Amino acid sequence: MRRNGQDLVYGSGKSKKTLADDTLAVRSASLSIADGEFVAIVGPSGCGKSTLLKVIAGLARPSRGIVRVGGEDVVHPLKTVGMAFQNATLLPWRNVRDNVLLPLEIVEPHRSRQKQDRQKNFERANELLAKVGLSGFADKMPWQLSGGMQQRAQLCRALIHEPSILMLDEPFAALDAFTREELWGVLQELWSFRKCTIILVTHELREAAFLADTVHIMSARPGRVVRSRTVDIPRPRTLAATFEPGFVELVHDLRHHIHSEAVS
């Protein structure tokens, strides 16, 4: 996956744009992501991290520059992308399993094969739920689940159609610290199981360092990628590793560069 020199402007939609009318969210943001890589994007609030996800997914078009996924230019929303957000947004009238199965009712070619693949899809949903520790909750309603359990179900829903790219926009931000750290392990195991490319946007630097192969740091708006750090900590990673000197040094380095960009 490659993104070259992207600009993205939000605003009036007029052909002649001015700073008074528009906001330049991302400027000349260039980076490459390898197939199967787990990357994290961090940076000051409002620097365009979430905007970058939308551009990669084809949900927003760059005003300048190109996005390529699998060697092809992204010119429309990608079917090969799964997404999860800060809020689980599970449909309250559907049980957990039916929420997980929702993408198969929308995304082709799964949509056209719902009847033929019903049993296979049912088993696929149960397998994913078991992977995240929800095997006994498939028939429960969302309101019967804790916030952490709802986020587990959201991850399953994002993966059910076997996307090649999983995009996570601060999926654990609303959770308490203990639940959040527990879900780091869940996500690490899911990635090891599926080996899809994962792009995580987060403000939690320990989370980025724990999960990612590479951490990309963005500048203040208009955002651009100003530094990339490879994470050399062996996998599978445990919470004990977060107290090791190398891990602590990495987190401090990320914080230093983000602070420098925020005040520059």
QUILIN-V483053 format. One record per backbone hydrogen bond with DSSP energy under -0.5 kcal/mol. NH is the residue of the N-H (numbers start at 0). CO is the residue of the C=O. Records with the same first field share a line. If there is no record, write none. Layout:
# QUILIN-V483053
NH: CO ; CO
This chain:
# QUILIN-V483053
1: 67
2: 30
3: 65
4: 2
5: 28
6: 63
7: 25
9: 22
16: 14
20: 17
21: 17
22: 9
24: 7 ; 22
25: 7
26: 222
27: 5
28: 5
29: 27
30: 2
32: 0
36: 33
38: 36 ; 197
39: 213
40: 199
41: 215
43: 217
46: 43
51: 47
52: 48
53: 49
54: 50
55: 51
56: 52
57: 53 ; 54
58: 53
59: 53
62: 6
63: 6
65: 3
67: 1
68: 71
71: 68
73: 66
74: 72
77: 56
80: 77
81: 164
83: 166
93: 90
95: 139
96: 137
98: 94
99: 95
100: 96
101: 97 ; 98
102: 99
103: 100
104: 100 ; 101
105: 102
106: 102
110: 106
112: 108 ; 109
113: 110
116: 112
117: 114
120: 116
121: 117
122: 118
123: 119
124: 120
125: 121
126: 122
127: 123
128: 124
129: 125
130: 126
131: 127
132: 129
133: 128
136: 133
139: 136
141: 93
143: 140
144: 141
149: 145
150: 146
151: 147
152: 148
153: 149
154: 150
155: 151
156: 152
157: 153
158: 154
159: 155
161: 158
163: 79
164: 79
165: 196
166: 81 ; 164
167: 198
168: 83 ; 166
169: 167 ; 200
172: 169
174: 171
179: 175
180: 176
181: 177
182: 178
183: 179
184: 180
185: 181
186: 182
187: 183
188: 184
189: 185
190: 186
191: 187
192: 188
193: 189
194: 190
196: 163
197: 36
198: 165
199: 38 ; 197
200: 167 ; 198
201: 40 ; 199
204: 202
207: 203
208: 204
209: 205
210: 206
211: 207
212: 37
213: 37
214: 228
215: 39 ; 213
216: 226
217: 41
218: 223
222: 24
225: 216 ; 223
226: 216
228: 214
230: 212
231: 229
240: 237
241: 238
242: 239
243: 240
247: 243
248: 244
249: 245
250: 246
251: 247
252: 248
253: 249
254: 250
255: 251
256: 252
257: 253
258: 254
259: 255
260: 256
261: 257
262: 258
263: 259
